[in-house]
Amino acid sequence: VLPYVALVQEKLRWLRRVVEGVQKLKNTLEQPKHSMWRNSGQEGAIRVAGLVGGSKTKFSWLDVDVAVCTIEKANALVNAAIEDGTVGNIGVVVMDELHMINDDNRGYILELMATKLLALEQDCQIVGMSATLPNADVLAQWLNGNFYISRYSPVPIEEFLVFDGKIYPAATANQFYKTAAQLNEEQDRDLTQAPFQKLRPVPHRLVQVSPHPELKSPLVNAVVALAVETALKGYGALVFCSSRKGCELDATIIAQAMPAVEDTPPDLTEKRSDLLLELRSCPTGLDSTLEKTVPFGVGFHHAGLTTEERDIVARAYDKGILKVIVATCSLSAGINLPARRVILHGARMGRDLVAPSMLRQMRGRAGRKGKDEIGETFLCCQQSDLEEVAELMEADLPNVSSCLAPEKRGIE
C-alpha cells in the first residue's frame, strides 16, 4: 500500500523484476476457470498487479498473488474481500509511508483498513514502514505488534547550509543551528576584533560569483553552480523548488549554464534527441520549456506535466540521459528519484516554511545505492530566512494521531 500513483507504478515494476522466473509451490490455491492468467503461460508464476485510481481492472484474490495499490484501492480490496468471504486469503499487508495515517484528507482510510483487519482477527501480518514517524511505539501498541528502529544508511549523507555564497558543513541539525546562530551574531559585532574571530564559522568552500545578470542573486547562483558542478562530474542532481514556475525557471537557467550541445558526447546527444521525440509523441505534445532544456540534460518534474510525461522524464533521469531534475517540494514524497546531490532552493512552499517531515523527505533523496559512494544535501537559503530555517532543522517531527477522533474527522 503506497500513497502515490508514481510510487505504485515504480514498486510494481520492481516487484515484477524480483519475482521473474520464480515458481509458486504446488500446494497454493488453484486458479479459477475465469482467471485472467489461465492459458497465458504464467499459471505457475507469481502474479503481481497494480491498482490505482481510475483503473478498470477487476480481479479477485484468486487471480493475484501481490497487489500494489494506492491507499483508496487497498481499502476497496479489503472491503471486497470481506464481502466475498476471501479476506482470509490476505497474508500480508505492507503499509509504506505509515506517517500518512496523520494526513487530514486520506489518513483515516489507512486507519480504517488496518482496523478492519484487526477487528476481524485474521491471520494477517501487518507491516508499517516510515522514515518520519516519531511515535512508532503508539502505532505498535494499536497494531498489537513490535516496532524496530534502524538508523542504517546504505550511502552516507553529508549535509550543508549554503548562505550568501558560502557553503557551511552541517553534519547534524544541532551543528546547523549553531552555524546559523553564529552567522546571525556576526551581523551585530565588530568582526575585526580578535575575540570574535574565533566565533566565525569556517565555510567548507565558496561559490564563485557569476558575472551573468540572471545569477546576480547569491541564492540562485549557488543553486545553479551546485547543479552544474554535479552534472559535469557525471552524477545526478535533484533540485527542489517551491512552485511550478520556479521549477521551469531554474531548469532553464541551469540548462543555459551547462556545456554547449556540440560538446556533449554523440551517443548522449542521440539519446536526448530520442527523448524529445518520445515527449513529442505524448497526447499533449512537447512542452516548450523541456524542448529547450532536455538537449542540455536538464528536465523538470511537477504536477503541471501529465503522468506519462513525468514517467518519461523520471526514466530518462534514472538512465543518466538527464543529469538534473528540478521538482516541486510538494512532489518530494511522491517521487523516487535518488540523486548524488539534493539541492533545496529555499525552504518555503509559497509563504510558509516546509514541514519538518517534508524537509526530511527531500533530504532523504540523496545517495543512490550502487551508483554513488556518498550523498549530499545543500539547503540554500536567504539571510532573511536563516533563523527560521535553523529552527526548522532543529524541529521535532510531529507525532501522528488518530484521524477518527472527534476533534479531527471523527466517525460518521
Secondary structure as a PSIPRED ss2 file (coil, helix, strand):
# PSIPRED VFORMAT (PSIPRED V4.0)

   1 V C   1.000  0.000  0.000
   2 L E   0.000  0.000  1.000
   3 P C   1.000  0.000  0.000
   4 Y C   1.000  0.000  0.000
   5 V H   0.000  1.000  0.000
   6 A H   0.000  1.000  0.000
   7 L H   0.000  1.000  0.000
   8 V H   0.000  1.000  0.000
   9 Q H   0.000  1.000  0.000
  10 E H   0.000  1.000  0.000
  11 K H   0.000  1.000  0.000
  12 L H   0.000  1.000  0.000
  13 R H   0.000  1.000  0.000
  14 W H   0.000  1.000  0.000
  15 L H   0.000  1.000  0.000
  16 R H   0.000  1.000  0.000
  17 R H   0.000  1.000  0.000
  18 V H   0.000  1.000  0.000
  19 V H   0.000  1.000  0.000
  20 E C   1.000  0.000  0.000
  21 G C   1.000  0.000  0.000
  22 V C   1.000  0.000  0.000
  23 Q E   0.000  0.000  1.000
  24 K C   1.000  0.000  0.000
  25 L C   1.000  0.000  0.000
  26 K C   1.000  0.000  0.000
  27 N C   1.000  0.000  0.000
  28 T C   1.000  0.000  0.000
  29 L C   1.000  0.000  0.000
  30 E C   1.000  0.000  0.000
  31 Q C   1.000  0.000  0.000
  32 P C   1.000  0.000  0.000
  33 K C   1.000  0.000  0.000
  34 H C   1.000  0.000  0.000
  35 S C   1.000  0.000  0.000
  36 M C   1.000  0.000  0.000
  37 W C   1.000  0.000  0.000
  38 R C   1.000  0.000  0.000
  39 N C   1.000  0.000  0.000
  40 S C   1.000  0.000  0.000
  41 G C   1.000  0.000  0.000
  42 Q C   1.000  0.000  0.000
  43 E C   1.000  0.000  0.000
  44 G C   1.000  0.000  0.000
  45 A E   0.000  0.000  1.000
  46 I C   1.000  0.000  0.000
  47 R C   1.000  0.000  0.000
  48 V E   0.000  0.000  1.000
  49 A E   0.000  0.000  1.000
  50 G E   0.000  0.000  1.000
  51 L E   0.000  0.000  1.000
  52 V C   1.000  0.000  0.000
  53 G C   1.000  0.000  0.000
  54 G C   1.000  0.000  0.000
  55 S C   1.000  0.000  0.000
  56 K C   1.000  0.000  0.000
  57 T C   1.000  0.000  0.000
  58 K C   1.000  0.000  0.000
  59 F C   1.000  0.000  0.000
  60 S C   1.000  0.000  0.000
  61 W C   1.000  0.000  0.000
  62 L C   1.000  0.000  0.000
  63 D C   1.000  0.000  0.000
  64 V C   1.000  0.000  0.000
  65 D C   1.000  0.000  0.000
  66 V E   0.000  0.000  1.000
  67 A E   0.000  0.000  1.000
  68 V E   0.000  0.000  1.000
  69 C E   0.000  0.000  1.000
  70 T E   0.000  0.000  1.000
  71 I H   0.000  1.000  0.000
  72 E H   0.000  1.000  0.000
  73 K H   0.000  1.000  0.000
  74 A H   0.000  1.000  0.000
  75 N H   0.000  1.000  0.000
  76 A H   0.000  1.000  0.000
  77 L H   0.000  1.000  0.000
  78 V H   0.000  1.000  0.000
  79 N H   0.000  1.000  0.000
  80 A H   0.000  1.000  0.000
  81 A H   0.000  1.000  0.000
  82 I H   0.000  1.000  0.000
  83 E H   0.000  1.000  0.000
  84 D C   1.000  0.000  0.000
  85 G C   1.000  0.000  0.000
  86 T C   1.000  0.000  0.000
  87 V H   0.000  1.000  0.000
  88 G H   0.000  1.000  0.000
  89 N H   0.000  1.000  0.000
  90 I C   1.000  0.000  0.000
  91 G C   1.000  0.000  0.000
  92 V E   0.000  0.000  1.000
  93 V E   0.000  0.000  1.000
  94 V E   0.000  0.000  1.000
  95 M E   0.000  0.000  1.000
  96 D C   1.000  0.000  0.000
  97 E C   1.000  0.000  0.000
  98 L H   0.000  1.000  0.000
  99 H H   0.000  1.000  0.000
 100 M H   0.000  1.000  0.000
 101 I H   0.000  1.000  0.000
 102 N H   0.000  1.000  0.000
 103 D C   1.000  0.000  0.000
 104 D C   1.000  0.000  0.000
 105 N C   1.000  0.000  0.000
 106 R C   1.000  0.000  0.000
 107 G H   0.000  1.000  0.000
 108 Y H   0.000  1.000  0.000
 109 I H   0.000  1.000  0.000
 110 L H   0.000  1.000  0.000
 111 E H   0.000  1.000  0.000
 112 L H   0.000  1.000  0.000
 113 M H   0.000  1.000  0.000
 114 A H   0.000  1.000  0.000
 115 T H   0.000  1.000  0.000
 116 K H   0.000  1.000  0.000
 117 L H   0.000  1.000  0.000
 118 L H   0.000  1.000  0.000
 119 A H   0.000  1.000  0.000
 120 L C   1.000  0.000  0.000
 121 E C   1.000  0.000  0.000
 122 Q C   1.000  0.000  0.000
 123 D C   1.000  0.000  0.000
 124 C C   1.000  0.000  0.000
 125 Q E   0.000  0.000  1.000
 126 I E   0.000  0.000  1.000
 127 V E   0.000  0.000  1.000
 128 G E   0.000  0.000  1.000
 129 M C   1.000  0.000  0.000
 130 S C   1.000  0.000  0.000
 131 A C   1.000  0.000  0.000
 132 T C   1.000  0.000  0.000
 133 L C   1.000  0.000  0.000
 134 P C   1.000  0.000  0.000
 135 N C   1.000  0.000  0.000
 136 A H   0.000  1.000  0.000
 137 D H   0.000  1.000  0.000
 138 V H   0.000  1.000  0.000
 139 L H   0.000  1.000  0.000
 140 A H   0.000  1.000  0.000
 141 Q H   0.000  1.000  0.000
 142 W H   0.000  1.000  0.000
 143 L C   1.000  0.000  0.000
 144 N C   1.000  0.000  0.000
 145 G C   1.000  0.000  0.000
 146 N C   1.000  0.000  0.000
 147 F C   1.000  0.000  0.000
 148 Y C   1.000  0.000  0.000
 149 I C   1.000  0.000  0.000
 150 S C   1.000  0.000  0.000
 151 R C   1.000  0.000  0.000
 152 Y C   1.000  0.000  0.000
 153 S C   1.000  0.000  0.000
 154 P C   1.000  0.000  0.000
 155 V C   1.000  0.000  0.000
 156 P C   1.000  0.000  0.000
 157 I E   0.000  0.000  1.000
 158 E E   0.000  0.000  1.000
 159 E E   0.000  0.000  1.000
 160 F E   0.000  0.000  1.000
 161 L E   0.000  0.000  1.000
 162 V E   0.000  0.000  1.000
 163 F E   0.000  0.000  1.000
 164 D C   1.000  0.000  0.000
 165 G C   1.000  0.000  0.000
 166 K E   0.000  0.000  1.000
 167 I E   0.000  0.000  1.000
 168 Y E   0.000  0.000  1.000
 169 P E   0.000  0.000  1.000
 170 A C   1.000  0.000  0.000
 171 A C   1.000  0.000  0.000
 172 T C   1.000  0.000  0.000
 173 A H   0.000  1.000  0.000
 174 N H   0.000  1.000  0.000
 175 Q H   0.000  1.000  0.000
 176 F H   0.000  1.000  0.000
 177 Y H   0.000  1.000  0.000
 178 K H   0.000  1.000  0.000
 179 T H   0.000  1.000  0.000
 180 A H   0.000  1.000  0.000
 181 A H   0.000  1.000  0.000
 182 Q H   0.000  1.000  0.000
 183 L H   0.000  1.000  0.000
 184 N H   0.000  1.000  0.000
 185 E H   0.000  1.000  0.000
 186 E H   0.000  1.000  0.000
 187 Q C   1.000  0.000  0.000
 188 D C   1.000  0.000  0.000
 189 R C   1.000  0.000  0.000
 190 D C   1.000  0.000  0.000
 191 L C   1.000  0.000  0.000
 192 T C   1.000  0.000  0.000
 193 Q C   1.000  0.000  0.000
 194 A H   0.000  1.000  0.000
 195 P H   0.000  1.000  0.000
 196 F H   0.000  1.000  0.000
 197 Q H   0.000  1.000  0.000
 198 K C   1.000  0.000  0.000
 199 L C   1.000  0.000  0.000
 200 R C   1.000  0.000  0.000
 201 P C   1.000  0.000  0.000
 202 V C   1.000  0.000  0.000
 203 P C   1.000  0.000  0.000
 204 H C   1.000  0.000  0.000
 205 R E   0.000  0.000  1.000
 206 L E   0.000  0.000  1.000
 207 V C   1.000  0.000  0.000
 208 Q C   1.000  0.000  0.000
 209 V C   1.000  0.000  0.000
 210 S C   1.000  0.000  0.000
 211 P C   1.000  0.000  0.000
 212 H C   1.000  0.000  0.000
 213 P H   0.000  1.000  0.000
 214 E H   0.000  1.000  0.000
 215 L H   0.000  1.000  0.000
 216 K C   1.000  0.000  0.000
 217 S C   1.000  0.000  0.000
 218 P H   0.000  1.000  0.000
 219 L H   0.000  1.000  0.000
 220 V H   0.000  1.000  0.000
 221 N H   0.000  1.000  0.000
 222 A H   0.000  1.000  0.000
 223 V H   0.000  1.000  0.000
 224 V H   0.000  1.000  0.000
 225 A H   0.000  1.000  0.000
 226 L H   0.000  1.000  0.000
 227 A H   0.000  1.000  0.000
 228 V H   0.000  1.000  0.000
 229 E H   0.000  1.000  0.000
 230 T H   0.000  1.000  0.000
 231 A H   0.000  1.000  0.000
 232 L H   0.000  1.000  0.000
 233 K C   1.000  0.000  0.000
 234 G C   1.000  0.000  0.000
 235 Y C   1.000  0.000  0.000
 236 G C   1.000  0.000  0.000
 237 A E   0.000  0.000  1.000
 238 L E   0.000  0.000  1.000
 239 V E   0.000  0.000  1.000
 240 F E   0.000  0.000  1.000
 241 C E   0.000  0.000  1.000
 242 S C   1.000  0.000  0.000
 243 S C   1.000  0.000  0.000
 244 R H   0.000  1.000  0.000
 245 K H   0.000  1.000  0.000
 246 G H   0.000  1.000  0.000
 247 C H   0.000  1.000  0.000
 248 E H   0.000  1.000  0.000
 249 L H   0.000  1.000  0.000
 250 D H   0.000  1.000  0.000
 251 A H   0.000  1.000  0.000
 252 T H   0.000  1.000  0.000
 253 I H   0.000  1.000  0.000
 254 I H   0.000  1.000  0.000
 255 A H   0.000  1.000  0.000
 256 Q H   0.000  1.000  0.000
 257 A H   0.000  1.000  0.000
 258 M C   1.000  0.000  0.000
 259 P C   1.000  0.000  0.000
 260 A C   1.000  0.000  0.000
 261 V H   0.000  1.000  0.000
 262 E H   0.000  1.000  0.000
 263 D H   0.000  1.000  0.000
 264 T C   1.000  0.000  0.000
 265 P C   1.000  0.000  0.000
 266 P H   0.000  1.000  0.000
 267 D H   0.000  1.000  0.000
 268 L H   0.000  1.000  0.000
 269 T H   0.000  1.000  0.000
 270 E H   0.000  1.000  0.000
 271 K H   0.000  1.000  0.000
 272 R H   0.000  1.000  0.000
 273 S H   0.000  1.000  0.000
 274 D H   0.000  1.000  0.000
 275 L H   0.000  1.000  0.000
 276 L H   0.000  1.000  0.000
 277 L H   0.000  1.000  0.000
 278 E H   0.000  1.000  0.000
 279 L H   0.000  1.000  0.000
 280 R H   0.000  1.000  0.000
 281 S C   1.000  0.000  0.000
 282 C C   1.000  0.000  0.000
 283 P C   1.000  0.000  0.000
 284 T C   1.000  0.000  0.000
 285 G C   1.000  0.000  0.000
 286 L C   1.000  0.000  0.000
 287 D C   1.000  0.000  0.000
 288 S H   0.000  1.000  0.000
 289 T H   0.000  1.000  0.000
 290 L H   0.000  1.000  0.000
 291 E H   0.000  1.000  0.000
 292 K H   0.000  1.000  0.000
 293 T H   0.000  1.000  0.000
 294 V H   0.000  1.000  0.000
 295 P H   0.000  1.000  0.000
 296 F H   0.000  1.000  0.000
 297 G C   1.000  0.000  0.000
 298 V E   0.000  0.000  1.000
 299 G E   0.000  0.000  1.000
 300 F E   0.000  0.000  1.000
 301 H E   0.000  0.000  1.000
 302 H C   1.000  0.000  0.000
 303 A C   1.000  0.000  0.000
 304 G C   1.000  0.000  0.000
 305 L C   1.000  0.000  0.000
 306 T C   1.000  0.000  0.000
 307 T H   0.000  1.000  0.000
 308 E H   0.000  1.000  0.000
 309 E H   0.000  1.000  0.000
 310 R H   0.000  1.000  0.000
 311 D H   0.000  1.000  0.000
 312 I H   0.000  1.000  0.000
 313 V H   0.000  1.000  0.000
 314 A H   0.000  1.000  0.000
 315 R H   0.000  1.000  0.000
 316 A H   0.000  1.000  0.000
 317 Y H   0.000  1.000  0.000
 318 D H   0.000  1.000  0.000
 319 K C   1.000  0.000  0.000
 320 G C   1.000  0.000  0.000
 321 I C   1.000  0.000  0.000
 322 L C   1.000  0.000  0.000
 323 K C   1.000  0.000  0.000
 324 V E   0.000  0.000  1.000
 325 I E   0.000  0.000  1.000
 326 V E   0.000  0.000  1.000
 327 A E   0.000  0.000  1.000
 328 T E   0.000  0.000  1.000
 329 C H   0.000  1.000  0.000
 330 S H   0.000  1.000  0.000
 331 L H   0.000  1.000  0.000
 332 S C   1.000  0.000  0.000
 333 A C   1.000  0.000  0.000
 334 G C   1.000  0.000  0.000
 335 I C   1.000  0.000  0.000
 336 N C   1.000  0.000  0.000
 337 L C   1.000  0.000  0.000
 338 P C   1.000  0.000  0.000
 339 A E   0.000  0.000  1.000
 340 R C   1.000  0.000  0.000
 341 R E   0.000  0.000  1.000
 342 V E   0.000  0.000  1.000
 343 I E   0.000  0.000  1.000
 344 L E   0.000  0.000  1.000
 345 H E   0.000  0.000  1.000
 346 G C   1.000  0.000  0.000
 347 A C   1.000  0.000  0.000
 348 R E   0.000  0.000  1.000
 349 M E   0.000  0.000  1.000
 350 G C   1.000  0.000  0.000
 351 R C   1.000  0.000  0.000
 352 D E   0.000  0.000  1.000
 353 L E   0.000  0.000  1.000
 354 V C   1.000  0.000  0.000
 355 A C   1.000  0.000  0.000
 356 P H   0.000  1.000  0.000
 357 S H   0.000  1.000  0.000
 358 M H   0.000  1.000  0.000
 359 L H   0.000  1.000  0.000
 360 R H   0.000  1.000  0.000
 361 Q H   0.000  1.000  0.000
 362 M H   0.000  1.000  0.000
 363 R H   0.000  1.000  0.000
 364 G C   1.000  0.000  0.000
 365 R C   1.000  0.000  0.000
 366 A E   0.000  0.000  1.000
 367 G C   1.000  0.000  0.000
 368 R C   1.000  0.000  0.000
 369 K C   1.000  0.000  0.000
 370 G C   1.000  0.000  0.000
 371 K C   1.000  0.000  0.000
 372 D C   1.000  0.000  0.000
 373 E C   1.000  0.000  0.000
 374 I C   1.000  0.000  0.000
 375 G E   0.000  0.000  1.000
 376 E E   0.000  0.000  1.000
 377 T E   0.000  0.000  1.000
 378 F E   0.000  0.000  1.000
 379 L E   0.000  0.000  1.000
 380 C E   0.000  0.000  1.000
 381 C E   0.000  0.000  1.000
 382 Q C   1.000  0.000  0.000
 383 Q H   0.000  1.000  0.000
 384 S H   0.000  1.000  0.000
 385 D H   0.000  1.000  0.000
 386 L H   0.000  1.000  0.000
 387 E H   0.000  1.000  0.000
 388 E H   0.000  1.000  0.000
 389 V H   0.000  1.000  0.000
 390 A H   0.000  1.000  0.000
 391 E H   0.000  1.000  0.000
 392 L H   0.000  1.000  0.000
 393 M H   0.000  1.000  0.000
 394 E H   0.000  1.000  0.000
 395 A C   1.000  0.000  0.000
 396 D C   1.000  0.000  0.000
 397 L C   1.000  0.000  0.000
 398 P C   1.000  0.000  0.000
 399 N C   1.000  0.000  0.000
 400 V C   1.000  0.000  0.000
 401 S C   1.000  0.000  0.000
 402 S C   1.000  0.000  0.000
 403 C C   1.000  0.000  0.000
 404 L C   1.000  0.000  0.000
 405 A C   1.000  0.000  0.000
 406 P C   1.000  0.000  0.000
 407 E C   1.000  0.000  0.000
 408 K C   1.000  0.000  0.000
 409 R C   1.000  0.000  0.000
 410 G C   1.000  0.000  0.000
 411 I C   1.000  0.000  0.000
 412 E C   1.000  0.000  0.000
